Amino acid sequence: MKISVLGAGSWGTAIAIHLNRLGHQITLWMRDKNQFEEIVSTRHNKKYLDVDIPQEISITTDLKEAVTNSEIVVIAVPSHAVREISEKLKEVVDKNFIVVNLAKGIETSTLKRMSEVIKEYLSNDVVVLSGPSHAEEVVRQIPTACVLASLNVKACEIVQDAFMDENFRLYINKDVVGVELGGSLKNIIALGAGISDGLGFGDNTKAALMTRGLAEITRLGVALGSDPLTFLGLAGVGDLIVTCTSMLSRNRRAGILIGKGKSLEEALKEIGMVVEGINTTKSAYRLSQIHKIEMPITKEIYSILFEGKNPYEAVYSLMTRDKKHELHGI
């Protein structure tokens, strides 16, 4: 198949290389002309993934050239850029292709999920790909399992056939809302897990954060129309585990720096790449207020990031809340 990958960050580069291995005709589009010139001359993506890019992969900065005659277009840009790329795609669109979205986030200005943003501009089928999938491991062919979600199951099946091999397994889930929310909201909890590590706390604390984080993700998800069982799947607990425990996670690494006393700006500068959980914390906090959903971990992380609350005080606030039943609100 002819497949276009829009975005040459870590995930975009990894999925392009993966799909090239499967024998597809791949075009990798990037906006940054300096990055384009470096990669074309060296065939190496040093900044984002530090891997060689096979000669068979076409590289371009021309969006129309990238998507013309493509059967699948993969959006692999940060969540804050999804609206812009969707609007540009509308101008050059071939209505026959399937859109596969890899971005995990909730738009801060509208509180919309990424597939909702894309559908504002495109009538194409949109398939969401989510789950525990570090680009650094996928590109090294380390066994990985993810989930696909779409309003059109047939589109999921086409993507499943095109993307799967013995090292990259894909399941199908009809719950688009739950899959997108799980993939987005886990980044908030990963920030919290990192802050906990930065403060010097242990495994008990991180386990509590992950478990209670999953509870509040589920509460919000159900309020927004998700199936609660989705959050026990790959896009929920699976992605939560990998993002909260791995040093490949930008969100966890940013949290560690904040826990050690760095400001948000200092942490982001040191990471040097997009940390999706920052904007998602804003969005989720607003959603919790609008829908009157109890999300204490999200609230405290919001307070640390945007209101200057001391992380130790945030932990104290969480640990001294009113007594609850474990399954309260789910």
C-alpha positions in Angstrom: 0.0 0.0 0.0 1.0 3.6 -0.4 1.1 5.1 3.1 2.0 8.6 4.1 3.3 9.5 7.6 2.9 13.1 8.6 5.4 14.1 11.2 9.0 13.0 11.6 9.2 13.0 15.4 9.9 9.8 17.4 6.6 8.0 16.7 6.3 9.1 13.1 9.8 8.0 12.3 9.3 4.7 14.0 6.0 3.8 12.3 7.4 4.8 8.9 10.3 2.5 9.4 8.0 -0.3 10.7 5.7 0.0 7.7 8.6 0.1 5.3 9.8 -3.2 6.7 6.3 -4.6 5.9 6.9 -3.7 2.2 4.6 -0.7 1.9 5.5 2.4 -0.2 6.1 5.0 2.5 6.4 8.8 2.2 7.5 10.7 5.4 6.4 14.3 5.5 7.9 16.9 7.8 7.4 20.7 8.1 10.8 21.7 9.4 13.1 22.4 6.4 16.3 22.2 8.5 15.3 18.8 9.7 14.4 17.8 6.2 17.8 18.8 4.8 19.6 17.0 7.6 17.7 13.8 7.2 17.8 13.8 3.4 21.6 14.3 3.5 22.4 11.9 6.4 19.3 9.5 6.3 19.5 9.7 10.1 17.0 11.2 12.5 19.4 12.2 15.2 17.2 14.6 17.2 14.1 12.4 17.8 15.0 8.8 17.5 18.7 8.5 16.6 18.0 5.9 13.9 18.8 5.5 10.2 16.0 6.0 7.8 16.0 3.5 4.9 16.5 4.8 1.4 13.2 3.3 0.3 11.3 5.9 2.4 10.5 9.0 0.4 11.0 12.2 2.4 9.3 15.5 1.6 8.1 18.9 2.9 5.3 19.1 0.3 2.1 17.9 1.9 0.2 17.4 -1.4 3.1 15.4 -2.8 3.1 13.3 0.4 -0.6 12.3 0.4 -1.4 12.1 -3.3 -2.7 8.6 -4.1 -2.1 7.4 -0.5 -4.5 4.7 0.8 -3.6 5.5 4.4 -2.4 8.8 5.9 -0.9 8.6 9.4 -1.0 11.7 11.5 2.0 11.6 13.8 2.3 15.3 14.9 1.9 16.5 18.5 -1.7 17.0 19.6 -1.6 20.8 19.5 -0.7 20.6 15.8 -3.5 18.2 14.7 -6.0 20.9 13.9 -3.5 22.7 11.7 -2.5 19.6 9.8 -6.2 18.5 9.4 -7.0 21.9 7.9 -4.1 21.7 5.5 -5.1 18.1 4.5 -8.6 19.3 3.6 -7.0 21.5 0.9 -5.2 18.5 -0.7 -7.5 15.7 0.3 -8.1 12.5 -1.7 -11.3 11.3 0.0 -10.4 7.6 -0.5 -7.7 7.4 2.2 -8.1 6.2 5.8 -6.7 8.6 8.4 -4.8 6.9 11.3 -4.2 9.2 14.2 -1.3 8.6 16.6 -1.5 11.9 18.6 -2.6 11.5 22.2 -4.2 14.6 23.7 -7.3 16.7 24.3 -7.4 20.1 22.6 -7.1 22.8 25.3 -9.2 25.4 23.5 -12.2 23.2 22.6 -11.7 20.2 24.9 -12.2 18.0 21.9 -10.5 14.6 21.3 -8.2 14.4 18.3 -10.6 12.4 16.1 -13.2 15.1 16.7 -10.8 17.8 15.6 -9.9 15.8 12.5 -13.5 15.2 11.6 -14.2 18.9 11.6 -12.2 19.1 8.4 -12.2 15.6 6.8 -15.0 13.2 6.0 -12.5 10.3 5.8 -12.7 7.3 8.2 -10.5 8.1 11.2 -8.8 5.2 13.0 -7.2 5.9 16.4 -4.0 3.9 17.3 -3.2 3.8 20.9 -1.6 1.7 23.6 1.8 1.0 25.3 4.1 1.8 22.4 7.4 3.6 23.0 8.7 4.5 19.5 12.2 3.5 20.7 11.1 -0.1 21.2 8.8 -0.4 18.1 11.7 0.7 15.8 13.9 -2.0 17.4 11.1 -4.6 16.7 10.5 -5.3 20.4 7.1 -7.1 20.7 4.4 -4.5 21.2 0.6 -4.7 21.3 -1.7 -1.7 20.7 -5.4 -1.1 20.0 -7.3 0.4 17.0 -10.6 2.3 17.4 -12.9 3.8 14.8 -16.6 4.4 14.1 -16.0 2.1 11.1 -14.8 -1.3 12.1 -13.9 -2.1 8.5 -11.4 0.7 8.4 -9.8 -0.8 11.6 -9.6 -4.1 9.9 -7.8 -2.6 6.9 -5.3 -0.8 9.2 -4.9 -4.0 11.2 -4.0 -6.0 8.1 -1.6 -3.3 6.9 0.2 -2.6 10.2 0.5 -5.9 12.0 3.4 -8.3 12.0 4.9 -10.8 14.5 6.4 -7.9 16.5 3.5 -5.4 16.4 0.1 -6.8 17.3 -3.1 -4.8 17.0 -6.5 -5.4 18.6 -9.8 -3.6 17.6 -12.0 -1.8 20.1 -15.2 0.1 19.0 -15.0 2.5 22.0 -13.3 5.5 20.2 -14.0 7.8 23.2 -12.5 5.5 25.7 -9.4 4.6 23.6 -8.7 8.3 23.0 -9.3 9.4 26.6 -7.2 6.5 28.0 -4.3 7.4 25.7 -4.5 11.0 26.7 -5.3 11.0 30.4 -2.6 8.5 31.4 0.0 11.2 30.7 -1.3 13.2 33.6 -0.8 10.2 36.0 2.7 9.6 34.5 3.6 13.2 35.4 2.5 12.4 38.9 4.5 9.2 39.0 7.5 11.1 37.9 7.0 13.7 40.6 6.7 11.0 43.1 10.0 9.5 42.0 11.6 12.9 42.0 10.5 13.4 45.6 12.2 10.1 46.5 9.1 8.1 47.2 8.9 4.4 46.5 7.0 1.7 44.7 4.0 1.9 47.1 3.4 5.5 46.2 3.7 4.9 42.5 1.3 1.9 42.7 -1.2 4.0 44.6 -1.0 6.8 42.1 -1.4 4.5 39.1 -4.3 2.7 40.6 -6.2 5.7 41.9 -5.3 7.5 38.7 -7.0 4.8 36.7 -10.1 5.2 38.9 -10.4 8.9 38.1 -9.6 8.3 34.4 -12.5 5.8 34.4 -14.8 8.2 36.2 -14.3 10.9 33.6 -14.4 8.5 30.7 -17.7 7.0 31.8 -19.2 10.5 32.2 -18.1 11.2 28.6 -19.6 8.1 27.2 -16.8 5.5 27.4 -17.1 1.8 28.2 -15.4 1.4 31.6 -13.9 -1.9 30.4 -11.8 0.0 27.8 -9.7 1.4 30.7 -8.7 -2.1 31.7 -7.3 -2.7 28.2 -4.2 -1.6 26.2 -5.3 2.0 25.8 -6.0 2.2 29.5 -4.1 0.3 32.1 -1.6 -1.0 29.5 -0.5 2.5 28.4 -0.7 3.7 32.0 1.8 1.1 33.2 4.4 1.8 30.5 4.1 5.6 30.8 4.4 5.7 34.6 7.3 3.2 34.9 9.6 3.8 31.9 12.4 6.3 31.6 11.5 6.4 27.9 8.4 8.3 29.0 8.8 12.1 28.5 5.9 12.7 30.9 7.5 10.6 33.7 10.9 12.3 33.1 9.4 15.7 33.2 7.7 14.8 36.5 10.9 13.6 38.0 12.6 16.9 37.2 9.7 18.8 38.7 9.8 16.6 41.8 13.5 17.4 42.2 12.7 21.1 42.3 12.9 22.3 38.7 10.2 24.7 37.4 7.9 23.5 34.6 9.8 25.7 32.1 13.2 24.2 33.2 11.9 20.7 33.0 10.4 21.2 29.5 13.7 22.8 28.3 15.7 19.8 29.6 13.3 17.3 28.0 13.6 19.2 24.7 10.5 17.6 23.1 6.7 17.8 23.5 5.4 16.6 26.9 1.7 15.9 26.1 0.6 15.6 29.7 1.1 19.3 30.4 -1.7 20.5 28.1 -3.8 17.4 28.9 -3.7 18.3 32.5 -5.3 21.7 31.7 -7.9 20.0 29.5 -8.8 17.3 32.0 -9.0 19.7 34.9 -11.5 21.8 33.0 -13.5 18.7 32.0 -13.6 17.5 35.6 -15.1 20.9 36.6 -17.6 21.0 33.8 -18.9 17.5 34.4 -18.4 17.7 38.2 -16.2 14.6 38.2 -13.9 14.0 41.2 -10.3 13.9 39.9 -8.1 14.6 42.9 -4.8 13.5 41.4 -5.4 15.6 38.3 -6.4 18.6 40.5 -3.2 18.4 42.5 -1.0 18.0 39.4 -2.7 21.0 37.9 -1.9 22.9 41.1 1.7 21.9 41.0 2.2 22.8 37.3 0.1 26.0 37.0 -0.4 27.3 40.5 3.0 26.8 42.1 1.9 24.3 44.7 4.6 22.5 46.6 4.6 18.8 45.5 4.9 17.7 49.2 1.8 19.7 50.0 0.0 18.1 47.1 0.8 14.7 48.4 -0.4 15.7 51.8 -3.7 16.9 50.3 -4.2 13.6 48.6 -3.4 11.5 51.6 -5.6 13.4 54.0 -8.8 13.6 51.9 -12.1 12.4 53.3 -12.5 8.7 53.7 -13.9 6.9 50.7 -15.1 3.5 49.4 -12.6 2.3 46.8 -15.1 2.0 44.0 -16.8 5.3 44.8 -18.0 7.1 41.7 -17.2 4.3 39.2 
